[in-house]
Amino acid sequence: MRPFDYHAPSNVPDALELLRTHGSDAVVMAGGTSLMLLMQQGLVQPAHVVGLQSVAELRGIRPLPDGALEIGATTTHRQVERAAEVRAYCPALAENFSRVATIRIRNQATIGGNLVHADPSQDPPPMLLALNAEAVIAGSGGERIVPLTGFFRDYFETSVEEGELLLAVRLPPLPQGMRATYIKFLPRTEDDYPTIAVAAALRLGSDQVCEDIRVGLGAAAPVPLRARGVEDALRGQRLTASLIEQAAELVRDEVDPLDDVRGSARYKREMARVWTGRALRSLLDGEPDG
Ligand SMILES: Cc1cc2nc3c(=O)[nH]c(=O)nc-3n(C[C@H](O)[C@H](O)[C@H](O)COP(=O)(O)OP(=O)(O)OC[C@H]3O[C@@H](n4cnc5c(N)ncnc54)[C@H](O)[C@@H]3O)c2cc1C
């Protein structure tokens, strides 16, 4: 590994100043679980590493008065999984973080590192997409808010630019009566990345009419995505198991999976249909989270 200078700023302005000074020679490190592997493999060779562990304002889970929830970028997966505030906001979100890798990784890996790393097979992005999350990003020009639907640009590429920091993830208030779930198809081992992952949030009105629906998919394309075609086919309809099956067929045209060790693109396309149907059916009879 190429030698580097390690910097440990204690606040966001100092971290941003270090990024500005060192430009493309600097990288940000949160938990280091992905970055250290990239550095060991020589894929990233920074001269300066800006560690975020001492920046207290980036850590923590803050319920907001209107029912929204803000999660600081360096909050670990394990903290999200175990926080009472997260369970109170949406139990499926806590469950989602409990499905990442092993406890050892979850104790170290952060929500911010997960999003900026942007491996399309990661678990949190589809759930955060289904919950309409936003990213709070800071740079020399100030702060900006990016809906997660516009955050992932391409394979391992996000809208966080050089010199910027992801500060937090904001989740809007969960509408009353919303149900949510996350399911991860794991044909290999329990701690693997998913072959296909589906997160869904659903609100039913009287007579099972779908008032609000969001479907997030992971490992299904170069970026995590929302299955808009499926959502549009079900919104406003009286939901039945057979209608869900029909709508789930549409997901085949929305995904663009890669051939890899977890299966061929063709197989994953079919699994996206099967698991989208399962996720939505499970919500038909479920208890509200919101
Ligand atoms: C063995 C193993 C198994 C795994 N299994 C899974 C799994 O099953 N499911 C899953 O979802 N994930 C899995 N992961 C991925 C894991 O979730 C990510 O490695 C982790 O979330 C990255 O977070 P980190 O804090 O360690 O980030 P780092 O490794 O520190 O950083 C990752 C990237 O994000 C950038 N970055 C970090 N924080 C910020 C910030 N605040 N602002 C701007 N840029 C930032 C870094 O510069 C770097 O490019 C696995 C990883 C490993 C090593």
The ligand as an SDF file (V2000), in Angstrom:
LIG
                    3D

 53 58  0  0  0  0  0  0  0  0999 V2000
  -16.4850   -8.5420    4.4000 C   0  0  0  0  0  0  0  0  0  0  0  0
  -17.5270   -7.5250    4.0190 C   0  0  0  0  0  0  0  0  0  0  0  0
  -18.8380   -7.9330    3.8520 C   0  0  0  0  0  0  0  0  0  0  0  0
  -19.8100   -6.9880    3.5160 C   0  0  0  0  0  0  0  0  0  0  0  0
  -21.1110   -7.4070    3.3670 N   0  0  0  0  0  0  0  0  0  0  0  0
  -22.0780   -6.4940    3.1240 C   0  0  0  0  0  0  0  0  0  0  0  0
  -23.4610   -6.8630    3.0630 C   0  0  0  0  0  0  0  0  0  0  0  0
  -23.8530   -8.0250    3.2390 O   0  0  0  0  0  0  0  0  0  0  0  0
  -24.3700   -5.8860    2.8110 N   0  0  0  0  0  0  0  0  0  0  0  0
  -24.0040   -4.5720    2.6600 C   0  0  0  0  0  0  0  0  0  0  0  0
  -24.8680   -3.7280    2.4880 O   0  0  0  0  0  0  0  0  0  0  0  0
  -22.7220   -4.2080    2.7130 N   0  0  0  0  0  0  0  0  0  0  0  0
  -21.7550   -5.1210    2.9370 C   0  0  0  0  0  0  0  0  0  0  0  0
  -20.4520   -4.7240    3.0110 N   0  0  0  0  0  0  0  0  0  0  0  0
  -20.1120   -3.3300    2.6770 C   0  0  0  0  0  0  0  0  0  0  0  0
  -20.1690   -2.4510    3.8880 C   0  0  0  0  0  0  0  0  0  0  0  0
  -21.4970   -2.1800    4.2150 O   0  0  0  0  0  0  0  0  0  0  0  0
  -19.4050   -1.1910    3.4980 C   0  0  0  0  0  0  0  0  0  0  0  0
  -18.0440   -1.5560    3.4070 O   0  0  0  0  0  0  0  0  0  0  0  0
  -19.5370   -0.1310    4.5460 C   0  0  0  0  0  0  0  0  0  0  0  0
  -20.8640    0.2760    4.7320 O   0  0  0  0  0  0  0  0  0  0  0  0
  -18.7200    1.0840    4.1840 C   0  0  0  0  0  0  0  0  0  0  0  0
  -18.7660    1.9410    5.2880 O   0  0  0  0  0  0  0  0  0  0  0  0
  -17.4280    2.4480    5.9610 P   0  0  0  0  0  0  0  0  0  0  0  0
  -17.8400    3.3850    7.0480 O   0  0  0  0  0  0  0  0  0  0  0  0
  -16.5240    1.3530    6.3680 O   0  0  0  0  0  0  0  0  0  0  0  0
  -16.8490    3.2740    4.7350 O   0  0  0  0  0  0  0  0  0  0  0  0
  -15.3340    3.4730    4.2540 P   0  0  0  0  0  0  0  0  0  0  0  0
  -14.7450    2.1830    3.8540 O   0  0  0  0  0  0  0  0  0  0  0  0
  -14.5910    4.2920    5.2710 O   0  0  0  0  0  0  0  0  0  0  0  0
  -15.6000    4.3970    2.9750 O   0  0  0  0  0  0  0  0  0  0  0  0
  -16.2650    3.8790    1.8540 C   0  0  0  0  0  0  0  0  0  0  0  0
  -16.3260    4.9780    0.7890 C   0  0  0  0  0  0  0  0  0  0  0  0
  -17.1450    6.0370    1.2110 O   0  0  0  0  0  0  0  0  0  0  0  0
  -16.4280    7.2780    1.3010 C   0  0  0  0  0  0  0  0  0  0  0  0
  -16.9650    7.9420    2.4840 N   0  0  0  0  0  0  0  0  0  0  0  0
  -17.1800    7.3860    3.7030 C   0  0  0  0  0  0  0  0  0  0  0  0
  -17.8260    8.2390    4.4990 N   0  0  0  0  0  0  0  0  0  0  0  0
  -18.0200    9.3710    3.7940 C   0  0  0  0  0  0  0  0  0  0  0  0
  -18.6540   10.6180    4.0820 C   0  0  0  0  0  0  0  0  0  0  0  0
  -19.2570   10.8600    5.2590 N   0  0  0  0  0  0  0  0  0  0  0  0
  -18.6540   11.5720    3.1210 N   0  0  0  0  0  0  0  0  0  0  0  0
  -18.0800   11.3320    1.9150 C   0  0  0  0  0  0  0  0  0  0  0  0
  -17.4750   10.1730    1.5750 N   0  0  0  0  0  0  0  0  0  0  0  0
  -17.4610    9.1950    2.5110 C   0  0  0  0  0  0  0  0  0  0  0  0
  -14.9760    6.8770    1.3670 C   0  0  0  0  0  0  0  0  0  0  0  0
  -14.1310    7.8760    0.8460 O   0  0  0  0  0  0  0  0  0  0  0  0
  -14.9650    5.6220    0.5110 C   0  0  0  0  0  0  0  0  0  0  0  0
  -14.9650    5.9890   -0.8440 O   0  0  0  0  0  0  0  0  0  0  0  0
  -19.4690   -5.6310    3.3360 C   0  0  0  0  0  0  0  0  0  0  0  0
  -18.1330   -5.2170    3.5120 C   0  0  0  0  0  0  0  0  0  0  0  0
  -17.1680   -6.1430    3.8580 C   0  0  0  0  0  0  0  0  0  0  0  0
  -15.7520   -5.6660    4.0610 C   0  0  0  0  0  0  0  0  0  0  0  0
  1  2  1  0
  2  3  1  0
  2 52  2  0
  3  4  2  0
  4  5  1  0
  4 50  1  0
  5  6  2  0
  6  7  1  0
  6 13  1  0
  7  8  2  0
  7  9  1  0
  9 10  1  0
 10 11  2  0
 10 12  1  0
 12 13  2  0
 13 14  1  0
 14 15  1  0
 14 50  1  0
 15 16  1  0
 16 17  1  0
 16 18  1  0
 18 19  1  0
 18 20  1  0
 20 21  1  0
 20 22  1  0
 22 23  1  0
 23 24  1  0
 24 25  2  0
 24 26  1  0
 24 27  1  0
 27 28  1  0
 28 29  2  0
 28 30  1  0
 28 31  1  0
 31 32  1  0
 32 33  1  0
 33 34  1  0
 33 48  1  0
 34 35  1  0
 35 36  1  0
 35 46  1  0
 36 37  1  0
 36 45  1  0
 37 38  2  0
 38 39  1  0
 39 40  1  0
 39 45  2  0
 40 41  1  0
 40 42  2  0
 42 43  1  0
 43 44  2  0
 44 45  1  0
 46 47  1  0
 46 48  1  0
 48 49  1  0
 50 51  2  0
 51 52  1  0
 52 53  1  0
M  END
$$$$
